[in-house]
Amino acid sequence: MCFRPPTVKKPKKCPACGTLNPAAIKVCNKCGAELPGDTLPCPHCGVQQPAANKVCKNCGFNGKPGSGDPAKHK
């Protein structure tokens, strides 16, 4: 079994060619396609989005009670 220290980020998979790249780079080493940034799931609806987002692009949840569209909640 292999264990990764918690401070080491997972490699990024290129959406264009599937190559695994180091977490710190922004373009694929093999094909040059732009790599996705860090994402987190919305705690309200679960949709993945950039970690820097303050408001969910899917349901509008902003961390405050009552925010977010209940119709879009999974």
N, C-alpha and C positions, 0 to 999 in steps of 0.2 A: 504494500500500500504506500502511496506517495502523499506526503503532507506538505502543503504550501504554507509558509508563515503568513499570518494575517496582514502583514504590511506589504506583501507582494501581490500586485494586481494580476488578474487573469489575462492571458493574451487575447487580442482582438481578432475575430474572424472577419476576413474581408467579405463584404456582401457580393462583390463581383466575381471573385475567383475562388473563394473559400480558404485561402492561405491564412495560417495563424501568424500573427505579427505581434511584436512586443507591445505592451500596453501603452507605452509612452509616445509612440509615433502616431501621426495623423493621416499618413497615406500608406497604402500597401507596398511592401518591399518588392512584390512580384509584378503587379500590374499597374500600380500608381493610383488606384482608385481611392477616394476619400474613405477613411474608416470612421465608424460610428464613435461618438463620444461616450462618456460614462452615462449610463442610464439607471434609473430606479423605478420600481413600480409605484403607482399612486396608491396610498393607503386606503383610499375610498373606493376606486373602481379597478385597480390593479393594472392599468395600461402602462407599459414601459414608456418613459420619456427622459429627456436630458436631465441629469442630476441638478443642473443650475436652475431649472424651472421653479418658480415660486407658486404658480397656479397650474393645475392639471389641464392639459390641452384637450382632454376628452370630456371630463365632467365639471371642470371649474373649481374643484376642491382646492382650498388655499390653506388648510391646516386649522381653520377655525370651525367650531361646531356649527352645523347647519349649512355650511357651504357645500357646493357640489350638487349636481343634478341627480336626484334619486332615481330618475328614469334610466339613467345610464349606469347605475350601480349594478355590479355583477352579483 
